[in-house]
Amino acid sequence: MPPIRKELIAAINKAIILVDHNIHRNIDQQFEFIKKTVLEDDSFTNDEKNL
């Protein structure tokens, strides 16, 4: 199992902070926004994005 990078945790936390509850009203929309935001981060390799 690959080690957890602090940068990944920071990116997830940043995406969670960016969630606008007026736009993403339910948990599914919030999850998709967080996932999309983290996957668009250029600091991660394709291997890390595909985990």
ZANU-526585 format. One record per residue: residue number from 1; x, y, z of N, C-alpha, C in turn. Coordinates in Angstrom, 3 decimals. Each point is the difference from the previous one (the first is absolute). Layout:
<rs>
+-----+----------+----------+----------+----------+----------+----------+----------+----------+----------+
! seq !      n_X !      n_Y !      n_Z !     ca_X !     ca_Y !     ca_Z !      c_X !      c_Y !      c_Z !
+-----+----------+----------+----------+----------+----------+----------+----------+----------+----------+
! NUM !        X !        Y !        Z !        X !        Y !        Z !        X !        Y !        Z !
...
+-----+----------+----------+----------+----------+----------+----------+----------+----------+----------+
</rs>
This chain:
<rs>
+-----+----------+----------+----------+----------+----------+----------+----------+----------+----------+
! seq !      n_X !      n_Y !      n_Z !     ca_X !     ca_Y !     ca_Z !      c_X !      c_Y !      c_Z !
+-----+----------+----------+----------+----------+----------+----------+----------+----------+----------+
!   1 !    0.851 !   -1.170 !    0.000 !   -0.851 !    1.170 !    0.000 !    0.899 !    1.237 !    0.000 !
!   2 !   -0.287 !    0.956 !   -0.879 !    0.837 !    1.201 !   -0.062 !   -0.198 !    0.883 !    1.236 !
!   3 !    1.034 !    0.716 !    0.368 !   -0.126 !    0.887 !    1.165 !   -0.935 !    1.173 !   -0.296 !
!   4 !   -0.641 !    0.494 !    1.031 !   -0.891 !    1.150 !   -0.135 !    0.854 !    1.261 !    0.003 !
!   5 !   -0.162 !    0.804 !   -1.024 !    0.776 !    1.236 !   -0.093 !   -0.748 !    1.136 !    0.680 !
!   6 !    0.752 !    0.821 !    0.681 !   -0.597 !    1.156 !    0.670 !   -0.646 !    0.937 !   -1.011 !
!   7 !    0.559 !    0.044 !   -1.214 !   -0.561 !    0.863 !   -1.040 !   -1.400 !   -0.464 !   -0.402 !
!   8 !   -0.201 !   -1.319 !   -0.010 !   -1.317 !   -0.535 !   -0.346 !   -1.027 !    0.378 !    1.056 !
!   9 !    0.364 !   -0.149 !    1.256 !   -0.905 !    0.376 !    1.091 !   -0.302 !    1.490 !   -0.060 !
!  10 !    1.008 !    0.815 !   -0.288 !   -0.202 !    1.447 !   -0.107 !   -0.934 !    0.332 !   -1.157 !
!  11 !    0.136 !   -0.697 !   -1.127 !   -0.868 !    0.251 !   -1.158 !   -1.443 !   -0.382 !    0.302 !
!  12 !   -0.191 !   -1.111 !    0.699 !   -1.357 !   -0.420 !    0.371 !   -0.611 !    1.014 !    0.959 !
!  13 !    0.762 !    0.434 !    0.988 !   -0.505 !    0.993 !    0.951 !   -0.342 !    1.313 !   -0.698 !
!  14 !    0.833 !    0.410 !   -0.953 !   -0.264 !    1.229 !   -0.753 !   -1.293 !   -0.132 !   -0.802 !
!  15 !   -0.199 !   -1.156 !   -0.629 !   -1.215 !   -0.226 !   -0.781 !   -1.234 !    0.017 !    0.896 !
!  16 !    0.119 !   -0.563 !    1.186 !   -1.129 !   -0.001 !    0.939 !   -0.350 !    1.425 !    0.403 !
!  17 !    1.017 !    0.821 !    0.223 !   -0.233 !    1.395 !    0.374 !   -0.687 !    0.759 !   -1.133 !
!  18 !    0.328 !   -0.350 !   -1.249 !   -0.551 !    0.702 !   -1.156 !   -1.444 !   -0.375 !   -0.329 !
!  19 !   -0.544 !   -1.029 !    0.626 !   -1.374 !   -0.426 !   -0.284 !   -0.961 !    1.122 !    0.379 !
!  20 !   -0.812 !    0.403 !   -0.963 !   -1.041 !    1.005 !    0.243 !   -1.313 !   -0.747 !    0.222 !
!  21 !   -0.497 !    0.040 !    1.215 !   -1.193 !   -0.766 !    0.349 !   -1.264 !    0.548 !   -0.658 !
!  22 !    0.062 !    1.198 !   -0.545 !   -1.142 !    0.530 !   -0.739 !   -0.059 !   -0.575 !   -1.411 !
!  23 !    1.136 !   -0.422 !   -0.527 !    0.047 !   -0.588 !   -1.340 !   -0.058 !   -1.521 !    0.087 !
!  24 !    0.804 !   -0.574 !    0.880 !    0.081 !   -1.453 !    0.166 !   -0.853 !   -0.365 !    1.213 !
!  25 !   -1.279 !   -0.188 !   -0.245 !   -0.956 !   -0.120 !    1.099 !   -0.031 !   -1.367 !    0.675 !
!  26 !    0.376 !   -1.068 !   -0.700 !   -0.033 !   -1.304 !    0.658 !    1.395 !   -0.614 !    0.022 !
!  27 !    0.134 !   -1.078 !    0.739 !    1.318 !   -0.606 !    0.221 !    0.596 !   -0.540 !   -1.291 !
!  28 !   -0.844 !   -0.466 !   -0.923 !    0.510 !   -0.525 !   -1.271 !    0.631 !    1.106 !   -0.835 !
!  29 !   -0.643 !    1.150 !   -0.062 !    0.555 !    1.131 !   -0.742 !    1.288 !    0.493 !    0.658 !
!  30 !    0.027 !    0.011 !    1.311 !    1.194 !    0.432 !    0.717 !    1.158 !   -0.961 !   -0.263 !
!  31 !   -0.278 !   -1.306 !    0.041 !    1.044 !   -0.987 !   -0.253 !    0.555 !    0.134 !   -1.413 !
!  32 !   -0.874 !    0.157 !   -0.988 !    0.450 !    0.137 !   -1.388 !    0.851 !    1.259 !   -0.177 !
!  33 !   -0.380 !    1.090 !    0.653 !    0.792 !    1.230 !   -0.076 !    1.386 !   -0.209 !    0.608 !
!  34 !    0.053 !   -0.641 !    1.161 !    1.280 !   -0.249 !    0.665 !    0.873 !   -0.907 !   -0.865 !
!  35 !   -0.593 !   -1.052 !   -0.534 !    0.752 !   -0.928 !   -0.847 !    0.544 !    0.702 !   -1.238 !
!  36 !   -0.841 !    0.800 !   -0.650 !    0.418 !    0.723 !   -1.205 !    1.122 !    0.982 !    0.329 !
!  37 !   -0.124 !    0.699 !    1.109 !    1.002 !    0.983 !    0.397 !    1.349 !   -0.659 !    0.278 !
!  38 !   -0.006 !   -1.119 !    0.695 !    1.251 !   -0.691 !    0.318 !    0.620 !   -0.586 !   -1.266 !
!  39 !   -0.814 !   -0.578 !   -0.879 !    0.539 !   -0.603 !   -1.222 !    0.564 !    1.036 !   -0.965 !
!  40 !   -0.467 !    1.225 !    0.072 !    0.511 !    1.056 !   -0.871 !    1.297 !    0.614 !    0.516 !
!  41 !    0.400 !   -0.367 !    1.204 !    1.237 !    0.523 !    0.582 !    1.197 !   -0.562 !   -0.764 !
!  42 !    0.843 !    0.880 !   -0.532 !    1.135 !   -0.414 !   -0.830 !    1.195 !   -0.506 !    0.803 !
!  43 !   -0.041 !    0.101 !    1.300 !    1.157 !   -0.416 !    0.790 !    0.047 !   -1.507 !    0.238 !
!  44 !   -1.015 !   -0.727 !   -0.462 !   -0.046 !   -1.443 !    0.207 !    0.279 !   -0.745 !   -1.295 !
!  45 !    0.614 !   -1.172 !    0.141 !    0.272 !   -0.834 !   -1.167 !   -1.279 !   -0.726 !   -0.401 !
!  46 !   -0.012 !   -0.541 !   -1.210 !   -1.167 !   -0.761 !   -0.451 !   -0.224 !   -1.229 !    0.867 !
!  47 !    1.068 !   -0.617 !    0.487 !   -0.145 !   -1.153 !    0.886 !   -0.725 !    0.389 !    1.286 !
!  48 !    0.325 !    1.145 !    0.536 !   -0.655 !    0.454 !    1.228 !   -1.458 !    0.357 !   -0.255 !
!  49 !   -0.286 !    0.531 !   -1.157 !   -1.373 !    0.374 !   -0.320 !   -0.879 !   -1.219 !   -0.236 !
!  50 !    0.593 !   -1.122 !   -0.392 !   -0.767 !   -1.200 !   -0.321 !   -0.181 !   -0.942 !    1.174 !
!  51 !    0.452 !    0.365 !    1.181 !   -0.160 !   -0.876 !    1.162 !   -1.407 !   -0.042 !    0.482 !
+-----+----------+----------+----------+----------+----------+----------+----------+----------+----------+
</rs>
